[in-house]
Amino acid sequence: LKRRMKEKHNLIFCFNFAPPKQKKKLLEELGENRLPYLTPADADFHQLWKTKYSKLIFKKSDAVPEELHQMVQESFLALREHNCFFQDLVRIKGKDFLTPVSRILVGNPGCTYKYLNTRLFTVPWPTGSHDIKYCSPQIHDACKALMRLNDYLHIETVKALQGQNLLENKQIQDTTVIDRKESFATSLTEQESVSKDQSSVCVPEDDRSLKNRTSYNLTLLNYMDPLQMLYLKQEPYFGMGNMAVSWHHDENLVERSAVAVYSYSCEDSSVQEGNEQELKGRDPAVWHVGLKVAWDIETPGLAVPLHQGDIYLMLDDLNMTHQHCVLAGLSPRFSSTHRVADSSRGTLEYILGQCELALQNLQTDSDSMALSLKSLEAAVVKQVEEIHNEVEFEWLRQFWFQGKRYLNCTDWWLKPMAKLEEFWRKLEIMTSLVLSEVRKEQQIEEQRNETISCFLLLLKERQKLRKEWTARCQSDAAESLPEDQRPECHPFWTDDNECNMPLPYDLEEVIAYLQNLVQWIE
């Protein structure tokens, strides 16, 4: 098998970038053969972890404070009881799919997290500086417990990174799995020399960098009951069995930031764990996290079992150099996956700031109160219209595409969204003012043509995205959702029901006019 895998090295490397037809062809060539992977039952498991997966840190449940376990597990159950978990309607290669896992995002107020072209909005955890009204005291307590878990995981992550950096500076790799009590992790607590093919020695980093890469600003909660799923995708490369989440790198994170995961599988006496000595591979009754080195067929994968209250950390660049998946067991499972989401373009503060920036080009006559633009320079028009598109398609439509589901937890986002929509309406006015100005012939021809050209490109993008979002809201997948989760196509208007809008929803005629105008000028 190893020889055959080497022969197919180039094909497999291309697999990750290849179109679906090539992927299908490769899997057909592999046939019944699969790449090797190890579990704790395998003799080489610990050595493989040390040399190839040392930035995965594991902490067994009995090393975590019991009070924290109780708070967090009660929060999971409370959120499920109040119907706060939802399947996301994500977009992959132009098609919409419902995720098999149900999710809810909890974190800093005003923070968002985007994955698979879907922006999730945090149910804010309680902070002193924000007035947050929850739909029930249980939801408040759940968010508070998750905030406490977040603080705990931050401290544990800092400890783990500091420990690894200290050893790496001495050219020694810390391969510690934090819990020293569990038998399968015991050998991972020993300090080993860094393998020649393992990570290079790190330069010490300052405290600010360490804080930036470990200060989790949100957690994506997951829930799935495998026995309620009609179909689960099979892991395709190693033959690991049913997958709850396919192989991936976590998206939208600060570079080299850690990810911390708290796992809670609702195990009971009806789900019996298999005898690891008799199994060839991972126990299908038990949830596992699977890991593999990205773009590498020489290194076997890992399948690490997860039980009630276990924690694992993915440190430093592990999320970039490796991929991970979640392998389903038989019992229902919750997880809280804490991340340092890239907030450069994903916070309410950011997008409100962008709106304020765009509106600096709008002025009001003190006498007539008429609105006009300060500048028609192409660069200014381009910046304003880009912000216009960002507000509409990255915020308003993303939020309302998820229906009214956030109201099951809190109404916190309604006021910010109303404010964003108010800004967006002013941006629509600014677009109409640009259109009015470029119709005039008094401008210098070259400047006018440059302005029209960049303006036209952004209106074409707006028209294309409006068509896509309208179609998505009417898709079979969208229609299959419960009414309170069904996507809303908002904002939407027609000439009849919204006569106060300065421009039509459908921009085809406006675009055609501008195209003719450009040709006439040329």
C-alpha positions in Angstrom: 0.0 0.0 0.0 2.8 2.4 0.9 4.4 1.8 -2.5 1.1 2.4 -4.3 0.7 5.6 -2.3 4.1 6.8 -3.4 3.3 6.1 -7.0 0.2 8.3 -6.6 1.9 11.1 -4.7 1.4 13.7 -7.4 -2.2 12.8 -7.9 -3.0 13.0 -4.2 -1.1 16.3 -3.8 -3.3 17.7 -6.5 -6.4 16.2 -5.0 -6.8 19.1 -2.5 -6.8 21.6 -5.3 -8.5 19.5 -8.0 -12.0 19.8 -9.4 -14.6 17.3 -8.3 -14.1 15.0 -11.3 -10.4 14.6 -10.6 -11.1 13.9 -6.9 -13.6 11.3 -7.9 -11.1 9.7 -10.3 -8.5 9.6 -7.6 -10.8 7.9 -5.1 -11.8 5.4 -7.7 -8.1 4.6 -8.3 -7.5 4.0 -4.6 -10.4 1.6 -4.6 -10.6 -0.3 -1.3 -7.1 0.8 -0.2 -6.8 3.5 2.4 -4.0 5.5 4.0 -2.8 4.3 7.4 -3.9 5.9 10.7 -3.2 5.2 14.4 -5.3 5.2 17.6 -4.1 4.8 21.2 -4.3 1.0 20.7 -1.4 1.1 18.2 2.1 0.7 19.5 3.5 3.6 17.4 0.7 6.0 18.3 2.6 7.9 21.0 5.8 8.3 19.0 3.8 9.5 16.0 2.1 12.1 18.2 5.4 13.3 19.5 7.1 13.7 16.2 4.2 14.9 13.9 1.4 16.1 16.1 3.2 17.6 19.1 1.2 20.9 18.9 -2.0 19.0 19.7 -2.3 19.1 23.5 -4.8 16.9 25.2 -6.3 17.3 28.7 -8.5 14.5 30.2 -11.7 15.5 32.0 -10.5 14.6 35.5 -7.9 17.3 35.3 -10.5 20.0 34.8 -12.3 21.5 37.8 -15.6 19.7 38.5 -17.5 22.9 39.1 -16.6 24.1 35.6 -17.7 20.8 34.1 -21.1 21.1 35.8 -21.6 24.7 34.7 -20.6 24.1 31.1 -22.5 20.9 30.6 -25.7 22.4 32.1 -25.2 25.3 29.7 -25.2 23.0 26.7 -28.4 21.3 27.9 -30.1 24.6 28.6 -29.3 26.0 25.2 -30.6 22.8 23.6 -33.8 23.0 25.7 -34.4 26.6 24.5 -33.9 25.6 20.9 -30.8 27.7 20.4 -28.9 25.3 18.1 -29.5 25.6 14.4 -28.3 23.9 11.2 -26.5 26.5 9.1 -27.3 26.9 5.4 -23.8 27.2 4.0 -22.6 27.8 0.5 -20.1 25.6 -1.1 -19.1 25.9 -4.8 -22.2 27.9 -5.6 -24.7 25.5 -3.9 -26.4 25.7 -0.5 -26.2 22.8 2.0 -27.6 22.3 5.5 -24.8 21.4 7.9 -25.4 18.0 9.7 -24.2 19.7 12.9 -26.4 22.3 14.6 -24.5 25.4 15.9 -24.8 28.6 17.8 -22.1 31.3 18.2 -21.5 32.8 21.6 -18.9 35.5 22.3 -17.9 39.1 22.6 -20.8 41.5 21.8 -20.8 42.7 18.2 -18.4 39.9 17.1 -19.0 37.7 14.1 -17.5 34.6 12.6 -17.6 33.6 9.0 -17.2 30.1 7.6 -18.2 28.6 4.3 -19.6 31.9 3.1 -21.9 32.2 6.1 -21.5 34.9 8.7 -22.7 34.0 12.2 -23.5 36.6 14.8 -22.6 36.1 18.4 -25.1 35.6 21.1 -23.2 38.0 23.4 -21.9 36.6 26.7 -22.6 39.0 29.6 -20.2 41.8 30.1 -20.5 44.8 32.3 -20.3 47.4 29.5 -23.2 46.0 27.5 -26.9 45.9 28.3 -27.9 42.4 27.1 -31.4 41.1 27.5 -31.7 37.3 27.2 -34.9 35.4 26.5 -34.5 33.5 29.8 -32.3 33.4 32.9 -31.1 30.0 31.8 -29.7 31.4 28.5 -28.0 34.2 30.6 -26.4 31.6 32.9 -25.3 29.4 29.9 -23.5 32.3 28.2 -21.9 33.3 31.5 -20.7 29.7 32.0 -19.2 29.7 28.5 -17.4 32.9 29.2 -15.9 31.3 32.3 -14.9 28.3 30.2 -13.3 30.7 27.7 -11.2 32.4 30.5 -10.1 29.0 31.7 -9.1 27.8 28.3 -7.2 31.0 27.6 -5.1 30.4 30.7 -4.5 26.8 29.8 -3.5 27.7 26.3 -1.0 30.4 27.5 0.6 27.8 29.8 0.9 25.3 27.0 2.4 27.7 24.6 4.9 29.1 27.2 5.9 25.6 28.0 6.5 24.6 24.4 8.4 27.8 23.6 10.7 27.4 26.6 11.6 23.9 25.5 11.9 24.8 21.8 14.5 27.5 22.7 16.6 24.7 24.1 16.0 22.7 20.9 13.8 20.3 22.8 10.2 19.7 21.8 7.5 19.7 24.5 5.3 16.8 23.5 3.3 16.9 26.7 -0.3 15.8 26.7 -1.2 17.9 29.8 -3.0 15.2 31.8 -0.3 12.9 33.3 -2.8 10.5 34.8 -4.2 8.8 31.7 -2.4 5.7 30.5 -2.6 6.3 26.8 -1.1 9.8 27.3 1.6 8.9 29.7 4.4 8.5 27.2 3.6 11.9 25.7 4.6 13.7 28.8 8.3 13.0 28.3 10.5 15.6 26.7 12.0 14.5 23.4 14.5 15.9 21.0 12.8 17.6 18.0 12.7 15.2 15.1 14.7 16.4 12.0 11.4 16.6 10.0 9.5 18.3 12.8 9.0 22.1 13.4 12.1 24.3 13.5 13.2 26.0 16.6 11.1 29.0 17.5 12.3 32.4 18.4 10.9 33.7 21.7 7.8 35.9 21.2 6.7 38.9 23.3 3.8 38.8 25.7 1.6 40.8 23.3 1.9 38.3 20.5 1.1 35.5 22.9 -1.9 37.3 24.2 -3.2 38.1 20.7 -3.0 34.4 19.7 -4.7 33.1 22.8 -7.4 35.6 23.7 -10.4 33.7 22.4 -13.1 36.2 21.5 -15.9 33.7 20.7 -16.9 30.0 20.8 -18.7 28.1 18.1 -20.9 25.6 19.9 -21.8 22.4 18.1 -24.4 19.7 18.7 -25.3 16.5 16.9 -27.2 13.3 17.6 -25.7 10.8 15.1 -28.7 8.4 15.6 -31.0 11.1 14.3 -29.0 11.5 11.1 -30.2 9.6 8.0 -26.8 9.8 6.4 -23.3 10.7 7.5 -20.4 11.0 5.1 -17.7 8.4 5.3 -14.1 9.5 5.9 -12.6 9.0 2.5 -8.8 8.7 2.9 -8.2 6.6 6.0 -11.4 4.6 6.3 -12.1 6.1 9.8 -15.8 5.8 9.5 -18.7 8.2 9.9 -17.8 11.9 9.9 -19.7 14.6 11.7 -17.4 17.3 10.3 -15.2 16.7 7.2 -11.5 17.4 6.9 -10.8 21.1 7.1 -8.7 24.0 8.4 -10.7 26.4 10.7 -11.3 29.6 8.8 -11.3 33.3 9.6 -8.8 33.1 12.5 -5.9 35.3 13.6 -2.7 33.8 12.0 -1.1 31.2 14.2 -3.8 31.5 16.8 -4.7 28.6 19.0 -8.0 26.7 19.0 -9.4 25.2 22.2 -12.2 22.6 22.2 -14.2 21.3 25.1 -16.0 18.0 24.2 -19.1 16.6 25.9 -20.5 13.4 24.6 -23.7 12.3 26.4 -22.6 8.8 27.0 -24.9 6.4 28.7 -25.1 2.7 29.5 -26.8 2.0 26.1 -23.7 2.9 24.3 -21.0 0.4 25.0 -17.4 1.2 24.2 -15.7 -1.5 22.2 -12.6 -3.5 23.3 -9.7 -1.6 21.7 -7.6 -4.7 21.5 -10.2 -6.4 19.3 -10.8 -3.4 17.0 -8.9 -2.7 13.8 -8.9 1.1 14.0 -11.0 3.5 16.0 -14.0 2.4 18.0 -17.1 3.5 16.1 -19.2 3.9 19.3 -16.8 6.7 20.6 -16.4 10.2 19.2 -12.9 11.0 17.9 -11.0 13.9 16.5 -9.0 13.0 13.4 -5.9 14.7 12.3 -3.6 14.5 9.3 -0.7 16.5 8.0 -1.9 18.6 5.1 -0.5 17.7 1.6 1.3 14.7 3.1 0.6 11.0 2.3 3.7 9.7 4.1 2.6 10.5 7.6 -0.2 8.3 9.1 -3.2 10.1 10.5 -4.3 10.1 14.1 -7.7 9.3 15.6 -7.9 10.5 19.2 -10.9 9.4 21.3 -13.1 12.0 23.0 -15.1 11.5 26.2 -17.2 13.6 28.6 -15.3 16.8 29.5 -12.1 16.1 27.5 -10.3 19.2 26.2 -7.8 19.5 23.4 -5.8 22.5 22.2 -4.5 23.1 18.7 -1.5 25.4 19.2 0.4 27.8 17.1 0.3 26.9 13.4 -1.2 23.4 13.8 -4.4 24.6 12.2 -2.4 25.8 9.2 -0.1 22.8 8.7 -2.6 20.1 9.6 -6.2 19.4 8.9 -8.7 17.9 11.3 -12.1 16.2 11.2 -14.7 15.1 13.8 -15.6 11.4 13.7 -19.1 10.6 15.0 -19.7 8.1 17.8 -23.2 6.8 18.7 -24.2 9.2 21.5 -25.3 12.8 21.1 -22.4 15.2 21.5 -21.8 18.9 22.3 -18.6 20.8 21.8 -17.5 24.3 22.5 -14.8 25.4 20.1 -13.0 28.6 21.2 -11.3 30.7 18.6 -9.4 34.0 18.1 -11.6 35.2 15.2 -10.0 37.7 12.9 -11.8 40.8 13.9 -10.2 43.2 11.4 -13.4 43.2 9.3 -15.8 41.1 11.4 -17.0 43.3 14.2 -20.0 45.7 14.6 -17.5 48.5 15.5 -15.6 47.9 12.2 -18.6 48.1 9.9 -20.1 51.1 11.7 -16.8 52.8 11.2 -16.8 52.0 7.5 -20.3 53.5 7.2 -19.1 56.7 9.0 -16.2 56.8 6.6 -18.4 56.5 3.5 -20.9 59.2 4.7 -18.1 61.7 4.9 -18.6 62.2 1.2 -22.2 63.3 1.7 -23.1 66.9 2.5 -26.4 68.7 3.3 -27.1 72.3 2.1 -27.8 74.4 5.1 -30.5 76.4 3.4 -32.3 73.9 1.1 -31.3 70.8 3.0 -30.5 69.2 -0.4 -28.0 66.4 -0.3 -25.0 66.3 -2.6 -21.6 64.7 -2.9 -18.4 66.4 -1.8 -16.3 64.5 -4.4 -16.8 62.6 -7.6 -13.2 61.4 -7.9 -13.1 57.8 -9.0 -11.1 56.6 -5.9 -13.7 58.2 -3.5 -16.7 56.8 -5.4 -15.1 53.4 -5.5 -14.5 53.4 -1.7 -18.0 54.4 -0.9 -19.6 51.9 -3.3 -17.4 49.1 -1.9 -18.6 49.9 1.6 -22.1 50.0 0.3 -21.8 46.4 -1.0 -20.0 45.3 2.2 -22.9 46.6 4.4 -25.5 45.0 2.2 -24.0 41.6 1.4 -21.7 40.9 4.4 -24.0 42.2 7.1 -27.7 42.9 6.3 -28.3 40.0 4.0 -26.2 37.6 6.0 -28.1 38.4 9.1 -31.6 38.2 7.7 -30.7 35.1 5.7 -30.6 33.3 9.0 -34.2 34.3 9.7 -35.4 35.1 13.2 -33.4 32.4 14.9 -31.3 34.8 17.1 -34.6 35.9 18.8 -34.6 32.5 20.5 -31.7 33.8 22.6 -31.6 37.6 22.6 -32.8 40.6 20.7 -29.4 42.3 21.0 -28.6 42.4 17.3 -31.9 44.1 16.3 -30.8 47.7 17.1 -27.4 47.4 15.5 -29.0 46.0 12.3 -31.6 48.8 12.3 -28.7 51.3 12.5 -26.8 49.6 9.7 -29.9 49.6 7.6 -30.3 53.3 8.2 -26.7 53.9 7.0 -27.4 51.6 4.0 -30.4 53.7 2.9 -28.1 56.8 2.9 -25.6 54.9 0.8 -28.4 54.1 -1.7 -29.0 57.9 -1.8 -25.3 58.4 -2.5 -25.4 55.9 -5.3 -28.3 57.8 -6.9 -26.4 61.1 -6.5 -23.4 59.6 -8.4 -25.7 58.5 -11.1 -27.2 62.0 -11.4 -23.8 63.6 -11.5 -22.3 61.4 -14.2 -25.3 62.2 -16.5 -24.1 65.7 -16.6 -21.7 66.7 -19.3 -19.9 69.6 -17.4 -17.2 67.3 -16.0 -13.8 66.8 -17.6 -14.3 63.9 -20.0 -11.4 61.7 -18.8 -12.3 62.1 -15.1 -15.9 61.4 -15.9 -15.1 58.3 -17.8 -12.9 56.9 -15.0 -15.6 57.5 -12.5 -18.3 55.9 -14.6 -16.1 52.8 -15.3 -15.4 52.1 -11.6 -18.9 52.9 -10.6 -20.3 50.5 -13.3 -18.1 47.6 -12.1 -19.5 47.9 -8.5 -23.1 48.2 -9.7 -22.6 45.0 -11.7 -21.3 43.3 -8.7 -24.3 44.5 -6.6 -26.7 43.3 -9.2 -25.1 39.9 -9.4 -25.1 39.5 -5.7 -28.7 40.6 -5.3 -29.7 37.9 -7.8 -27.7 35.3 -5.9 -29.1 36.2 -2.5 -32.7 36.3 -3.9 -32.3 32.8 -5.4 -30.7 31.5 -2.2 -33.7 32.7 -0.2 -36.0 30.8 -2.5 -34.0 27.5 -2.7 -35.4 24.2 -1.7 -33.0 24.0 1.2 -34.2 27.4 2.5 -37.8 26.4 2.1 -37.3 23.2 4.1 -36.3 25.1 7.2 -38.8 25.9 10.1 -40.6 29.2 9.6 -38.6 31.1 12.3 -35.3 29.9 10.7 -36.3 30.5 7.1 -34.2 33.0 5.2 -35.6 36.5 4.6 -34.6 38.4 1.4 -34.0 41.7 3.2 -33.7 44.5 2.1 -36.0 44.0 -0.8 -38.4 46.4 -2.5 -40.4 47.0 -5.6 -41.6 50.2 -7.2 -45.0 49.6 -5.7 -44.2 48.8 -2.1 -41.2 51.1 -1.5 -41.6 54.2 -3.6 -39.3 56.2 -1.3 -36.2 54.2 -2.4 -34.1 56.3 -4.8 -33.1 53.4 -7.0 -34.8 50.2 -8.1 -33.9 46.8 -6.6 -33.1 45.5 -10.1 -30.3 47.5 -11.5 -30.3 46.1 -15.1 -31.6 49.3 -16.7 -29.2 51.5 -14.7 -26.3 49.3 -15.8 -27.4 49.3 -19.4 -27.6 53.1 -19.3 -24.1 53.5 -17.9 -22.7 51.0 -20.4 -24.2 53.1 -23.3 -22.9 56.3 -21.6 -19.3 54.9 -21.5 -19.5 53.8 -25.2 -20.8 57.3 -26.1 -18.0 59.1 -24.3 -15.4 56.8 -25.8 
